[in-house]
Amino acid sequence: MTSTAGPPLTGHGDGEPQRLRLLAVTACPTGIAHTYMAAEKLAQAAESRGIDMKVETQGSIGAENILDDNDVSTADGVIIAADKDVDLSRFVGKRVLMVGVAEGIRHPERLIEQVRSAPVHTAGGTASATTAPTGRERSVAYKALMNGVSYMIPFVVVGGLLIAISLSLGGHPDPSGGLVIPKDSFWMDVNNIGVIGFTLMVPILSGYIAYAIGDRPALVPGMIGGWIANTGSLYDSKAGAGFIGAIVTGFLAGYLVLWIKKVRVPKFVQPIMPIIVIPIVATTALGLFFIYVIGKPISWVFEHLTSWLGGMTGTSAILLGTILGLMIAFDMGGPVNKTAFLFGAGLIATGNQAVMGMCAAAIPVMPLGQGLATLIRQRLYTEQERETGLASLFMGCFGISEGAIPFAAARPAQVIPANMLGGAVAGAVAGLAGVKDAVPHGGPIVAVLGAVSGVPMFFVAVAIGTAVTAVTTVALVDVSERKRRGEPAGHGVTVEPGLALVGAGVGTPGAGAVVAEQRTVRGETVAASVVGSGGSSSPAARAVGASAGADSAAAEGTPGFGSPAEEPTTSPTPEVLPEVLSGYLTEQTVKVRLDAGDKDAVIREMAGLLARTGKVVDVEELVATALRREAQGTTGLGDEIAIPHAKTDAVSAPVVGFARSAEGVEWGSLDGTKARLVFMIAVPEAAAGDEHLRILALLSRKLMDVGFRERLSAARDESAVLGVLSEVG
């Protein structure tokens, strides 16, 4: 495709050689710094080789520099440097190379060479078919699971909270059993809306797991499969397979669609494959497979499990409470949970209310425990998880165990054992104390409404179980995170869901309207304010501040930085330092040499630097928030740069700091370099939308300029640093 001499050739012209035209899409899970760094690196590598390249960035503020149909039609190849799903349908017929975002930062030149021989993407193609191994990406299964969880969370929160609100404000215990809301009341309508949210929760989880694996053709079979899994009546089961069944159907649907895509079909059938043939075949096959192959055994197992429990009613109350607690906590509304619940509820009519008391104590432990865990060790959780944790606490108070499902789906190996341990303890304590529940419901709400006898011990059982779950979860997640951070992992999470650093919120109006602090300085230091006004790559610009006889300093009537300052013969006129990043970064928040030598200490020192502005109301909380962000994935961007950042109400207004380390600080950067140029960004919760992302994007892009970094490293003092940083905006 290319010639070894001169510019690369393409076949676009009529016999006239043209420059190679490439496209790229960059995206990282949080959609912030690495997204823009990869874009800049790829663009620079292409420019140095005489190649035309347009890069679309899919950041948290939305897609920018979007590739249009004309761009795609004239492109010779497409590089996808992303750690999340990117729609490939627009690139059909083009050579597509898929790698992790880290590869776009570390080896842009290599990617430009590889894309020339990459496979051609077809209408039935998938991401996995054209992915170059990097060793740094999360597995397809992990990203698919987190994709499903991130879409499921809003349904859990909305459905659970509406049900909880309707029960608390419109419900009352009924002698015939249960918490009852009058049928024709306003609160019954609210409850029904919440039930719809909960009903959709499981199919959404399944559908978006499948979507992440098999793209849009897998969405329908994934959702319908999830609905079937959750509807036990379709395969003669009293309880559906719940969220665990949804995970199974999601992966089955996704990989089934991938397999069908590989089947060769006549050319005239290909256009209707993704919209008609694949969804119908996959949905029918998966649905029938679940009903006739998987569903029947599930029904048989849980029928016999109910019989086994019935034979235990005369055994030790502690043992029975432990077993019921384990079952209640295992799948939170799934078949195991429902079996235990229906067993306890069925015995109420016989006059045995103690078994339901054991179940009622275990039911709220999972959401309460997971919510408590997000509060006691916040650094282990993303912002979205912490928000979900608050909703989970509320749902737990009303006996809605499904509030813990997002945590269990995201970290099953850590959360489910912790839930089961806490549930077993709560059930055992309730059994030992002889707690009774007269209605088929659980959680503190039934005690408050008078349906529980032995209320003090009921709350003791719930409290102990909740504490056990929270402490165990924190311990297991902490161990898991430590192991993960010990590996050479790239920039990526949990939740990514979908689960995001900043969230999907929009910046509060006026968030960026903080008035810049205007400070005056003596004439001796003002010379730095003109640094960077020239070209970014000129040797003179890179040498500013390093030469005592610089012409610019002489022209301003100020001494060079390389020799002792001389008193000016005339009184200097105070000048205003340049505004940097809307005034968020000032001379107060600049330090030319860090004292700290490790990452945690640097973050603490930087927080103290930001506190000089008076905009930090809680230094310790700012440090804790920044460290929690580091636990999600390094903010070391490579090229000796680190940009720790925090969104927290520990600051009253956006503020940015900068400091340099002569020796460098180990930051876990993608390229293995130590951080010598460190920026810290802190924004309050209310101003954390676009403004936060704008700052990160501006810094990330500018820091890819080698000349800019050299000038920043060479700047002699704080005012000189500000002069260089004024180029950022």
Helices and strands as residue ranges (DSSP letters): E 21-27, H 33-48, E 52-59, E 62-64, H 69-73, E 77-82, G 89-91, E 96-99, H 101-106, H 108-114, G 115-117, G 127-130, H 140-170, E 172-173, E 179-180, H 186-214, G 216-218, H 219-230, G 232-235, H 242-261, G 270-272, I 273-277, H 278-289, I 290-294, H 295-310, H 317-331, H 335-348, H 354-362, H 365-376, G 378-380, H 383-397, G 401-404, H 405-410, H 412-433, E 436-437, H 444-448, E 452-453, H 455-486, E 520-521, H 523-526, G 527-530, H 539-542, H 551-555, E 575-576, G 581-583, G 587-589, E 590-591, H 599-611, H 619-632, E 636-638, E 641-642, E 645-647, E 655-665, E 675-683, G 685-687, H 690-702, H 706-714, H 718-725
